[in-house]
Amino acid sequence: MKVYMIDSNKCTGCHLCELACAYKHYKTFSPELSNIKIESIEDIAFNVPNNCMQCEEPNCIKACVAGALHKDNKTGSILIDKNRCIGCKACAMACPFGAISIVKKNSKLEISICDLCAGDPECIKVCRSGAINYLEDSKINKIKRKDVVNRLLDESNENSHKR
């Protein structure tokens, strides 16, 4: 299964992912309508893409009293049955990542969650820095192990130059 992976060290804060998401789902370039949000601390140029993490045991689904949320078997994304959603926002309050948006569409508030664009995320297509990926879960740990080795190698090289 593929997993959504974010590397905040690579995010430049360009916000193209937000625009691509909003356009894909609402046909307008509005970051407020995006399911992915870039949280920025501009003083230190730190940017973190925040999106639904497609939890294995999603709190949002457990919290939904109307049974409007379910997990897609193919992509693992959380899908909303908008006909069943009563707009109580319990799912948004239950999400530990703050990744469920409440958007205004046609003067009505509705819940919006990343649906991974049915397995072909638009945000990844426009991410020039490679901060956002959608990879097979087996590849993620390989990437993390490589990052740890490189970090340890860098630290080792720094320490040897200090001597």
Steps between C-alpha positions, in 0.01 A plus 500: 500500500614852430551747782498881495839626621606854584861618540474843661874557452439524125194727504573848364161646593403572138134397566459347151367182662219699664405662171507171309280332761244779505484508122462121475208493746335842460626634165640813663847598622417561865733377776207521745327218307806276489519175695874542542618800702850640526574614854782752495723672751634768273759642744701179471384393150340183634212350304304184573241353265208368705253254355287203596737224605251227402528345848477124536233541771354845416357699790289695252309189392449394862369849587253522210157445655329502159720228348594736218870409496660181378839382386554433130628143459706587192684816613458496878361854489210617713192565287193706589144412412375859477138379501550346845718774652302712746771764536560443872878539455574218747745355248694827483521518878617136520781535245833522687665672201241771435478367146124518450388825344167670541434682175223725378348380174192671356436676835500162678773371730631153423777268612793441265767231541780397266377220276847454344338600169392136455862385522661768281557801730518835320707656781786260429500580129572869569743458792829603342707438813385141554364578848182302434498141381258213459708184521470130564526456877803270459697786339436747783708315759780457246503877445498567875789256561700670224430842657618376842821359351569827315433704815735279705763522228473880495534514881798265488669716236434817702648342813811378316564853364478647852789287625 
